[in-house]
Every structure is written in structure tokens, then in C-alpha cells.
Amino acid sequence: MDVASGCIIAECPIWEDLVFEDEWILDQYDNVVHERCLKKRNNNNKTIHLLNQEIQRLEKRTKELEDQNKSGQMTLF
């Protein structure tokens, strides 16, 4: 793990910690943030998107199975 050094530039709004001059980047709203925080937040957004897609797929499959169960034509696949 690298240790930050230099002048304090700002406080990171994501991690709520000080950002030093050797570890900062601007986000899409021109906020000074830690580079690692921005990468982590972007990865979290991707994960959330993929999870929402999986939830939609599972909800659709659940409805299909419930409909099949009502009609007496249950299939497992």
C-alpha cells in the first residue's frame, strides 16, 4: 500500500477522508476524489447494474413458474 504524500488538496466526498496531491482525480462532476474511490464506485455501479438485470430475469422466471403451476404444466427448466 502506498502512503500518500504532499499537500492536502481536498476532502474526498466518497470516502470522507483527506485527498493528497499524489492521489487525486476529478469525477464527472469535477469533485476532487481519491482515484481508488472513483474506480471502486464505478465498479459498484457495474455490479448494481448486473444485479438488477439478474433480479429482472429471476422475477420473470418466477412468474413463468407460477403461471405453469396454476395451469398444471410445471417444468423445472
N, C-alpha and C positions, 0 to 999 in steps of 0.2 A: 504494500500500500504506500503510495506516495504521500508525502506530507506537503501541504500547501505552504506557500511562502509568498512574501512580498506584501504589498499594500492590500487593505480590505477595500473591495470595490462596492459591495452592496450586501444585502441580506437576501438569501435565496427564498422566494415565496413558496417553493415546493417543499423544501426540507426545513425551512425556517432556521437556517444557520448562516454564518458569515461566508461570503464568497471572496476568495483571494484572487489577485491579478493573474495567477498562473492556472486558474481552473474555471474560468467563466466562459459563457456563451450566451447569446441573445436568443430568446424563444420567439415564437411567431408574433408576439405582442410587444416585442422589444424590451422584455424584462430580462435583467441580468440573473442568470441561474447557473448552478453547477452543471457542467457538461454531462456528468453521470446522471443527474436528476432528470435532465431532458431526455436522455436515452431511455431511462427507466420508465418515465411517464409515457413515452411513445410506445414502448413495449407493452405497457399496461393497456394502452388504448387498443393495440392489436389483439391482445388476449381477450379483452372485453368484447370486441367485435366477433371474434371466433366463438366465444362462449354464447353470445346472443344468437349466432347462426345455429349452433348446436341445440340451444333451447327451442328455437323455432322448429327445427327438424324433429325433435323429440315430441313437441306438442302436436305436430301434425300426425306423427306415427301413433301417439296415444289416442287421438281422435279416430283414426282409422281402425285401431283395435277395438275401441269402444263401440263403433258402428258395426263392426263384424260380430262382436259379442251379442249385440242386440238382435242382429239378423240370424244368429246361429251359425255363422260361417267363419269361425275363428281360425286364423292362421298365425303361425309363430314368426314367419319371415316376410 
